[in-house]
Amino acid sequence: PAQTLVALDGLHANELGVWLLLHRLDQLIEVKLPGTPRDALVFRRPTP
């Protein structure tokens, strides 16, 4: 659920939310910029 991606204030992303945003940005870059190495941007998922 989306609630698991925001901080207690409900306005800002928590660590998992930031990771998800950066992960999706990485995927978009790989699709839109052919030839981009898969390891150009690597973001480790935060531990719970």
mmCIF file of the N, C-alpha and C atoms, coordinates in Angstrom:
data_MODEL
# 
_entry.id   MODEL 
# 
loop_
_atom_site.group_PDB 
_atom_site.id 
_atom_site.type_symbol 
_atom_site.label_atom_id 
_atom_site.label_alt_id 
_atom_site.label_comp_id 
_atom_site.label_asym_id 
_atom_site.label_entity_id 
_atom_site.label_seq_id 
_atom_site.pdbx_PDB_ins_code 
_atom_site.Cartn_x 
_atom_site.Cartn_y 
_atom_site.Cartn_z 
_atom_site.occupancy 
_atom_site.B_iso_or_equiv 
_atom_site.pdbx_formal_charge 
_atom_site.auth_seq_id 
_atom_site.auth_comp_id 
_atom_site.auth_asym_id 
_atom_site.auth_atom_id 
_atom_site.pdbx_PDB_model_num 
ATOM 1   N N  . PRO A 1 1  ? 0.817  -1.204 0.000   1.00 0.00 ? 1  PRO A N  1 
ATOM 2   C CA . PRO A 1 1  ? 0.000  0.000  0.000   1.00 0.00 ? 1  PRO A CA 1 
ATOM 3   C C  . PRO A 1 1  ? 0.860  1.268  0.000   1.00 0.00 ? 1  PRO A C  1 
ATOM 4   N N  . ALA A 1 2  ? 0.308  2.319  -0.508  1.00 0.00 ? 2  ALA A N  1 
ATOM 5   C CA . ALA A 1 2  ? 1.037  3.584  -0.605  1.00 0.00 ? 2  ALA A CA 1 
ATOM 6   C C  . ALA A 1 2  ? 1.464  4.109  0.756   1.00 0.00 ? 2  ALA A C  1 
ATOM 7   N N  . GLN A 1 3  ? 0.717  3.789  1.796   1.00 0.00 ? 3  GLN A N  1 
ATOM 8   C CA . GLN A 1 3  ? 1.054  4.273  3.137   1.00 0.00 ? 3  GLN A CA 1 
ATOM 9   C C  . GLN A 1 3  ? 2.413  3.773  3.595   1.00 0.00 ? 3  GLN A C  1 
ATOM 10  N N  . THR A 1 4  ? 2.865  2.657  3.056   1.00 0.00 ? 4  THR A N  1 
ATOM 11  C CA . THR A 1 4  ? 4.162  2.125  3.464   1.00 0.00 ? 4  THR A CA 1 
ATOM 12  C C  . THR A 1 4  ? 5.317  2.870  2.811   1.00 0.00 ? 4  THR A C  1 
ATOM 13  N N  . LEU A 1 5  ? 5.025  3.803  1.897   1.00 0.00 ? 5  LEU A N  1 
ATOM 14  C CA . LEU A 1 5  ? 6.070  4.527  1.176   1.00 0.00 ? 5  LEU A CA 1 
ATOM 15  C C  . LEU A 1 5  ? 6.283  5.947  1.678   1.00 0.00 ? 5  LEU A C  1 
ATOM 16  N N  . VAL A 1 6  ? 5.486  6.388  2.645   1.00 0.00 ? 6  VAL A N  1 
ATOM 17  C CA . VAL A 1 6  ? 5.627  7.760  3.138   1.00 0.00 ? 6  VAL A CA 1 
ATOM 18  C C  . VAL A 1 6  ? 6.006  7.770  4.613   1.00 0.00 ? 6  VAL A C  1 
ATOM 19  N N  . ALA A 1 7  ? 6.606  8.888  5.020   1.00 0.00 ? 7  ALA A N  1 
ATOM 20  C CA . ALA A 1 7  ? 6.998  9.070  6.414   1.00 0.00 ? 7  ALA A CA 1 
ATOM 21  C C  . ALA A 1 7  ? 5.757  9.325  7.260   1.00 0.00 ? 7  ALA A C  1 
ATOM 22  N N  . LEU A 1 8  ? 5.959  9.418  8.553   1.00 0.00 ? 8  LEU A N  1 
ATOM 23  C CA . LEU A 1 8  ? 4.833  9.622  9.468   1.00 0.00 ? 8  LEU A CA 1 
ATOM 24  C C  . LEU A 1 8  ? 4.055  10.901 9.184   1.00 0.00 ? 8  LEU A C  1 
ATOM 25  N N  . ASP A 1 9  ? 4.735  11.917 8.612   1.00 0.00 ? 9  ASP A N  1 
ATOM 26  C CA . ASP A 1 9  ? 4.030  13.170 8.327   1.00 0.00 ? 9  ASP A CA 1 
ATOM 27  C C  . ASP A 1 9  ? 3.071  13.038 7.146   1.00 0.00 ? 9  ASP A C  1 
ATOM 28  N N  . GLY A 1 10 ? 3.180  11.960 6.389   1.00 0.00 ? 10 GLY A N  1 
ATOM 29  C CA . GLY A 1 10 ? 2.290  11.736 5.255   1.00 0.00 ? 10 GLY A CA 1 
ATOM 30  C C  . GLY A 1 10 ? 2.616  12.574 4.032   1.00 0.00 ? 10 GLY A C  1 
ATOM 31  N N  . LEU A 1 11 ? 3.676  13.364 4.103   1.00 0.00 ? 11 LEU A N  1 
ATOM 32  C CA . LEU A 1 11 ? 4.028  14.254 2.997   1.00 0.00 ? 11 LEU A CA 1 
ATOM 33  C C  . LEU A 1 11 ? 5.308  13.858 2.277   1.00 0.00 ? 11 LEU A C  1 
ATOM 34  N N  . HIS A 1 12 ? 6.206  13.237 2.990   1.00 0.00 ? 12 HIS A N  1 
ATOM 35  C CA . HIS A 1 12 ? 7.516  12.941 2.434   1.00 0.00 ? 12 HIS A CA 1 
ATOM 36  C C  . HIS A 1 12 ? 7.722  11.436 2.320   1.00 0.00 ? 12 HIS A C  1 
ATOM 37  N N  . ALA A 1 13 ? 8.471  11.064 1.303   1.00 0.00 ? 13 ALA A N  1 
ATOM 38  C CA . ALA A 1 13 ? 8.764  9.644  1.107   1.00 0.00 ? 13 ALA A CA 1 
ATOM 39  C C  . ALA A 1 13 ? 9.712  9.144  2.189   1.00 0.00 ? 13 ALA A C  1 
ATOM 40  N N  . ASN A 1 14 ? 9.490  7.912  2.612   1.00 0.00 ? 14 ASN A N  1 
ATOM 41  C CA . ASN A 1 14 ? 10.428 7.285  3.538   1.00 0.00 ? 14 ASN A CA 1 
ATOM 42  C C  . ASN A 1 14 ? 11.528 6.615  2.714   1.00 0.00 ? 14 ASN A C  1 
ATOM 43  N N  . GLU A 1 15 ? 12.417 5.865  3.366   1.00 0.00 ? 15 GLU A N  1 
ATOM 44  C CA . GLU A 1 15 ? 13.530 5.228  2.647   1.00 0.00 ? 15 GLU A CA 1 
ATOM 45  C C  . GLU A 1 15 ? 13.039 4.312  1.532   1.00 0.00 ? 15 GLU A C  1 
ATOM 46  N N  . LEU A 1 16 ? 11.995 3.548  1.806   1.00 0.00 ? 16 LEU A N  1 
ATOM 47  C CA . LEU A 1 16 ? 11.470 2.638  0.793   1.00 0.00 ? 16 LEU A CA 1 
ATOM 48  C C  . LEU A 1 16 ? 10.856 3.419  -0.369  1.00 0.00 ? 16 LEU A C  1 
ATOM 49  N N  . GLY A 1 17 ? 10.163 4.499  -0.071  1.00 0.00 ? 17 GLY A N  1 
ATOM 50  C CA . GLY A 1 17 ? 9.570  5.324  -1.120  1.00 0.00 ? 17 GLY A CA 1 
ATOM 51  C C  . GLY A 1 17 ? 10.619 5.967  -2.014  1.00 0.00 ? 17 GLY A C  1 
ATOM 52  N N  . VAL A 1 18 ? 11.709 6.443  -1.413  1.00 0.00 ? 18 VAL A N  1 
ATOM 53  C CA . VAL A 1 18 ? 12.805 7.031  -2.193  1.00 0.00 ? 18 VAL A CA 1 
ATOM 54  C C  . VAL A 1 18 ? 13.443 5.960  -3.069  1.00 0.00 ? 18 VAL A C  1 
ATOM 55  N N  . TRP A 1 19 ? 13.672 4.782  -2.481  1.00 0.00 ? 19 TRP A N  1 
ATOM 56  C CA . TRP A 1 19 ? 14.252 3.695  -3.260  1.00 0.00 ? 19 TRP A CA 1 
ATOM 57  C C  . TRP A 1 19 ? 13.362 3.349  -4.455  1.00 0.00 ? 19 TRP A C  1 
ATOM 58  N N  . LEU A 1 20 ? 12.053 3.241  -4.236  1.00 0.00 ? 20 LEU A N  1 
ATOM 59  C CA . LEU A 1 20 ? 11.134 2.889  -5.320  1.00 0.00 ? 20 LEU A CA 1 
ATOM 60  C C  . LEU A 1 20 ? 11.181 3.935  -6.431  1.00 0.00 ? 20 LEU A C  1 
ATOM 61  N N  . LEU A 1 21 ? 11.183 5.198  -6.068  1.00 0.00 ? 21 LEU A N  1 
ATOM 62  C CA . LEU A 1 21 ? 11.252 6.272  -7.063  1.00 0.00 ? 21 LEU A CA 1 
ATOM 63  C C  . LEU A 1 21 ? 12.548 6.181  -7.869  1.00 0.00 ? 21 LEU A C  1 
ATOM 64  N N  . LEU A 1 22 ? 13.677 6.014  -7.195  1.00 0.00 ? 22 LEU A N  1 
ATOM 65  C CA . LEU A 1 22 ? 14.957 5.926  -7.895  1.00 0.00 ? 22 LEU A CA 1 
ATOM 66  C C  . LEU A 1 22 ? 15.043 4.664  -8.747  1.00 0.00 ? 22 LEU A C  1 
ATOM 67  N N  . HIS A 1 23 ? 14.494 3.567  -8.264  1.00 0.00 ? 23 HIS A N  1 
ATOM 68  C CA . HIS A 1 23 ? 14.484 2.313  -9.023  1.00 0.00 ? 23 HIS A CA 1 
ATOM 69  C C  . HIS A 1 23 ? 13.680 2.475  -10.317 1.00 0.00 ? 23 HIS A C  1 
ATOM 70  N N  . ARG A 1 24 ? 12.536 3.101  -10.220 1.00 0.00 ? 24 ARG A N  1 
ATOM 71  C CA . ARG A 1 24 ? 11.707 3.314  -11.422 1.00 0.00 ? 24 ARG A CA 1 
ATOM 72  C C  . ARG A 1 24 ? 12.362 4.305  -12.376 1.00 0.00 ? 24 ARG A C  1 
ATOM 73  N N  . LEU A 1 25 ? 13.039 5.311  -11.834 1.00 0.00 ? 25 LEU A N  1 
ATOM 74  C CA . LEU A 1 25 ? 13.781 6.253  -12.678 1.00 0.00 ? 25 LEU A CA 1 
ATOM 75  C C  . LEU A 1 25 ? 14.883 5.508  -13.428 1.00 0.00 ? 25 LEU A C  1 
ATOM 76  N N  . ASP A 1 26 ? 15.575 4.626  -12.754 1.00 0.00 ? 26 ASP A N  1 
ATOM 77  C CA . ASP A 1 26 ? 16.617 3.818  -13.375 1.00 0.00 ? 26 ASP A CA 1 
ATOM 78  C C  . ASP A 1 26 ? 16.041 2.994  -14.519 1.00 0.00 ? 26 ASP A C  1 
ATOM 79  N N  . GLN A 1 27 ? 14.896 2.365  -14.287 1.00 0.00 ? 27 GLN A N  1 
ATOM 80  C CA . GLN A 1 27 ? 14.255 1.565  -15.334 1.00 0.00 ? 27 GLN A CA 1 
ATOM 81  C C  . GLN A 1 27 ? 13.871 2.432  -16.529 1.00 0.00 ? 27 GLN A C  1 
ATOM 82  N N  . LEU A 1 28 ? 13.348 3.621  -16.275 1.00 0.00 ? 28 LEU A N  1 
ATOM 83  C CA . LEU A 1 28 ? 12.959 4.531  -17.355 1.00 0.00 ? 28 LEU A CA 1 
ATOM 84  C C  . LEU A 1 28 ? 14.175 4.953  -18.178 1.00 0.00 ? 28 LEU A C  1 
ATOM 85  N N  . ILE A 1 29 ? 15.271 5.266  -17.506 1.00 0.00 ? 29 ILE A N  1 
ATOM 86  C CA . ILE A 1 29 ? 16.488 5.667  -18.210 1.00 0.00 ? 29 ILE A CA 1 
ATOM 87  C C  . ILE A 1 29 ? 16.982 4.538  -19.103 1.00 0.00 ? 29 ILE A C  1 
ATOM 88  N N  . GLU A 1 30 ? 16.960 3.315  -18.605 1.00 0.00 ? 30 GLU A N  1 
ATOM 89  C CA . GLU A 1 30 ? 17.410 2.174  -19.399 1.00 0.00 ? 30 GLU A CA 1 
ATOM 90  C C  . GLU A 1 30 ? 16.543 1.980  -20.642 1.00 0.00 ? 30 GLU A C  1 
ATOM 91  N N  . VAL A 1 31 ? 15.245 2.254  -20.539 1.00 0.00 ? 31 VAL A N  1 
ATOM 92  C CA . VAL A 1 31 ? 14.336 2.091  -21.680 1.00 0.00 ? 31 VAL A CA 1 
ATOM 93  C C  . VAL A 1 31 ? 14.497 3.244  -22.672 1.00 0.00 ? 31 VAL A C  1 
ATOM 94  N N  . LYS A 1 32 ? 14.572 4.463  -22.174 1.00 0.00 ? 32 LYS A N  1 
ATOM 95  C CA . LYS A 1 32 ? 14.591 5.646  -23.039 1.00 0.00 ? 32 LYS A CA 1 
ATOM 96  C C  . LYS A 1 32 ? 15.960 5.944  -23.644 1.00 0.00 ? 32 LYS A C  1 
ATOM 97  N N  . LEU A 1 33 ? 17.022 5.468  -23.006 1.00 0.00 ? 33 LEU A N  1 
ATOM 98  C CA . LEU A 1 33 ? 18.377 5.716  -23.508 1.00 0.00 ? 33 LEU A CA 1 
ATOM 99  C C  . LEU A 1 33 ? 19.047 4.387  -23.841 1.00 0.00 ? 33 LEU A C  1 
ATOM 100 N N  . PRO A 1 34 ? 18.791 3.881  -25.041 1.00 0.00 ? 34 PRO A N  1 
ATOM 101 C CA . PRO A 1 34 ? 19.377 2.592  -25.422 1.00 0.00 ? 34 PRO A CA 1 
ATOM 102 C C  . PRO A 1 34 ? 20.900 2.620  -25.275 1.00 0.00 ? 34 PRO A C  1 
ATOM 103 N N  . GLY A 1 35 ? 21.436 1.514  -24.827 1.00 0.00 ? 35 GLY A N  1 
ATOM 104 C CA . GLY A 1 35 ? 22.875 1.420  -24.637 1.00 0.00 ? 35 GLY A CA 1 
ATOM 105 C C  . GLY A 1 35 ? 23.318 1.765  -23.228 1.00 0.00 ? 35 GLY A C  1 
ATOM 106 N N  . THR A 1 36 ? 22.377 2.224  -22.402 1.00 0.00 ? 36 THR A N  1 
ATOM 107 C CA . THR A 1 36 ? 22.716 2.522  -21.013 1.00 0.00 ? 36 THR A CA 1 
ATOM 108 C C  . THR A 1 36 ? 22.989 1.207  -20.286 1.00 0.00 ? 36 THR A C  1 
ATOM 109 N N  . PRO A 1 37 ? 24.157 1.082  -19.675 1.00 0.00 ? 37 PRO A N  1 
ATOM 110 C CA . PRO A 1 37 ? 24.448 -0.165 -18.949 1.00 0.00 ? 37 PRO A CA 1 
ATOM 111 C C  . PRO A 1 37 ? 23.464 -0.382 -17.806 1.00 0.00 ? 37 PRO A C  1 
ATOM 112 N N  . ARG A 1 38 ? 23.117 -1.639 -17.565 1.00 0.00 ? 38 ARG A N  1 
ATOM 113 C CA . ARG A 1 38 ? 22.162 -1.950 -16.492 1.00 0.00 ? 38 ARG A CA 1 
ATOM 114 C C  . ARG A 1 38 ? 22.705 -1.551 -15.130 1.00 0.00 ? 38 ARG A C  1 
ATOM 115 N N  . ASP A 1 39 ? 24.017 -1.484 -15.005 1.00 0.00 ? 39 ASP A N  1 
ATOM 116 C CA . ASP A 1 39 ? 24.593 -1.126 -13.716 1.00 0.00 ? 39 ASP A CA 1 
ATOM 117 C C  . ASP A 1 39 ? 25.006 0.344  -13.639 1.00 0.00 ? 39 ASP A C  1 
ATOM 118 N N  . ALA A 1 40 ? 24.503 1.168  -14.557 1.00 0.00 ? 40 ALA A N  1 
ATOM 119 C CA . ALA A 1 40 ? 24.836 2.599  -14.527 1.00 0.00 ? 40 ALA A CA 1 
ATOM 120 C C  . ALA A 1 40 ? 24.328 3.238  -13.238 1.00 0.00 ? 40 ALA A C  1 
ATOM 121 N N  . LEU A 1 41 ? 23.131 2.896  -12.847 1.00 0.00 ? 41 LEU A N  1 
ATOM 122 C CA . LEU A 1 41 ? 22.561 3.363  -11.582 1.00 0.00 ? 41 LEU A CA 1 
ATOM 123 C C  . LEU A 1 41 ? 22.110 2.131  -10.810 1.00 0.00 ? 41 LEU A C  1 
ATOM 124 N N  . VAL A 1 42 ? 22.644 1.952  -9.641  1.00 0.00 ? 42 VAL A N  1 
ATOM 125 C CA . VAL A 1 42 ? 22.272 0.800  -8.820  1.00 0.00 ? 42 VAL A CA 1 
ATOM 126 C C  . VAL A 1 42 ? 21.873 1.310  -7.446  1.00 0.00 ? 42 VAL A C  1 
ATOM 127 N N  . PHE A 1 43 ? 20.659 1.001  -7.048  1.00 0.00 ? 43 PHE A N  1 
ATOM 128 C CA . PHE A 1 43 ? 20.147 1.425  -5.751  1.00 0.00 ? 43 PHE A CA 1 
ATOM 129 C C  . PHE A 1 43 ? 19.761 0.183  -4.965  1.00 0.00 ? 43 PHE A C  1 
ATOM 130 N N  . ARG A 1 44 ? 20.342 0.039  -3.804  1.00 0.00 ? 44 ARG A N  1 
ATOM 131 C CA . ARG A 1 44 ? 20.032 -1.111 -2.954  1.00 0.00 ? 44 ARG A CA 1 
ATOM 132 C C  . ARG A 1 44 ? 18.762 -0.838 -2.173  1.00 0.00 ? 44 ARG A C  1 
ATOM 133 N N  . ARG A 1 45 ? 17.879 -1.826 -2.181  1.00 0.00 ? 45 ARG A N  1 
ATOM 134 C CA . ARG A 1 45 ? 16.624 -1.694 -1.435  1.00 0.00 ? 45 ARG A CA 1 
ATOM 135 C C  . ARG A 1 45 ? 16.933 -1.635 0.063   1.00 0.00 ? 45 ARG A C  1 
ATOM 136 N N  . PRO A 1 46 ? 16.348 -0.664 0.768   1.00 0.00 ? 46 PRO A N  1 
ATOM 137 C CA . PRO A 1 46 ? 16.603 -0.575 2.208   1.00 0.00 ? 46 PRO A CA 1 
ATOM 138 C C  . PRO A 1 46 ? 16.027 -1.780 2.950   1.00 0.00 ? 46 PRO A C  1 
ATOM 139 N N  . THR A 1 47 ? 16.673 -2.132 4.027   1.00 0.00 ? 47 THR A N  1 
ATOM 140 C CA . THR A 1 47 ? 16.177 -3.242 4.839   1.00 0.00 ? 47 THR A CA 1 
ATOM 141 C C  . THR A 1 47 ? 15.061 -2.741 5.744   1.00 0.00 ? 47 THR A C  1 
ATOM 142 N N  . PRO A 1 48 ? 14.051 -3.571 5.960   1.00 0.00 ? 48 PRO A N  1 
ATOM 143 C CA . PRO A 1 48 ? 12.915 -3.132 6.791   1.00 0.00 ? 48 PRO A CA 1 
ATOM 144 C C  . PRO A 1 48 ? 13.281 -2.952 8.251   1.00 0.00 ? 48 PRO A C  1 
# 
